[in-house]
Amino acid sequence: GYALLTTLKENTSGFFTLKEGTLYPILHALEKEDYLTSRWVESEENGRKRKYYKITEKGIKELATQKQEWETYSTAVGKVLTGELQTV
């Protein structure tokens, strides 16, 4: 989870920043819906446990669906903003 927060912040130049209290409930909900699996791994360095998440096949399919919906939505919004959207 922490690595996800860091990567999201870095890859968006700080535009998207989530707090742990926001991210972990989302991860747990995605896991409950079988979009993710998780496993605990004990660190060899300090013995502390870290939880690792992995997207499932069901999660990959849902991601593809959500990406398509986002592309359709963002294209429509872009047309409205540029005046390209025709009204009937």
C-alpha angles and dihedrals in degrees: 000000000000091000089051091053091049094046092048092051094046096044092051096043089245095307093118113045121162128187120231089246089061100041102047096056088051092051091048091050091049090049091050089054090050093246089120138027125203139199136187119235125189115225115239089211101057107358093244118140123238126192117227124198128206129188115241129219088258088051092051090053092048091048090054090050093048092047091053091049090049092050091051092047096045092047090053092048090049090053091050092050094048095042093244094122110101118221120214 
